[in-house]
């Protein structure tokens, strides 16, 4: 039975701090081996990169309306 693990994708620009830009699902087979084709990895990273275009909403503290 195949399973998947979630792996965080981080980005750092220059000397700045790393930020998490998304997660990818990595398939794990019944033997615990991770196998992912380059095309699948590229698609997963593109999905994580989509968060850069439309980041999830940030929770504002109470009274933080615009």
C-alpha positions as CSV (number, residue, x, y, z in Angstrom):
1,X,0.0,0.0,0.0
2,X,1.5,3.4,-1.0
3,X,1.5,6.4,1.3
4,X,2.6,9.9,1.0
5,X,4.5,12.3,3.3
6,X,4.2,16.0,3.3
7,X,7.5,17.9,2.8
8,X,7.8,21.7,3.4
9,X,9.2,23.8,0.6
10,X,11.3,26.8,1.8
11,X,12.7,29.8,-0.1
12,X,15.4,32.2,0.8
13,X,16.4,35.3,-1.2
14,X,19.9,36.5,-0.7
15,X,20.9,36.6,3.0
16,X,17.3,37.0,4.2
17,X,15.4,34.5,6.3
18,X,13.9,31.4,4.9
19,X,10.1,31.4,4.4
20,X,7.9,28.4,3.8
21,X,6.2,28.8,0.4
22,X,4.2,25.6,0.4
23,X,4.2,21.8,0.9
24,X,4.5,19.0,-1.5
25,X,3.2,15.4,-1.2
26,X,6.0,12.9,-1.7
27,X,4.9,9.3,-2.4
28,X,6.4,6.5,-0.3
29,X,6.0,2.9,-1.4
30,X,5.3,-0.1,0.9
31,X,9.1,-0.6,1.4
32,X,9.5,3.0,2.7
33,X,11.2,4.1,-0.5
34,X,10.6,7.5,-2.0
35,X,10.2,7.5,-5.7
36,X,9.3,10.7,-7.6
37,X,9.8,11.4,-11.3
38,X,11.3,14.7,-12.3
39,X,8.1,15.7,-14.0
40,X,6.1,15.0,-10.7
41,X,8.7,16.9,-8.6
42,X,8.4,19.9,-11.1
43,X,4.6,19.8,-10.9
44,X,4.7,19.7,-7.0
45,X,7.2,22.7,-6.9
46,X,5.0,24.6,-9.3
47,X,2.1,24.1,-7.0
48,X,4.1,25.4,-4.1
49,X,5.3,28.4,-6.2
50,X,1.6,29.2,-6.8
51,X,1.5,30.3,-3.1
52,X,3.9,33.1,-4.0
53,X,1.4,34.6,-6.4
54,X,-1.6,34.1,-4.1
55,X,-0.4,33.6,-0.5
56,X,-2.9,32.4,2.0
57,X,-4.7,35.1,4.0
58,X,-3.0,36.3,7.2
59,X,-5.0,36.3,10.3
60,X,-5.3,39.8,11.7
61,X,-5.5,40.4,15.4
62,X,-8.8,41.7,16.8
63,X,-9.6,45.2,15.7
64,X,-7.1,45.1,12.8
65,X,-9.6,46.1,10.1
66,X,-8.7,48.3,7.1
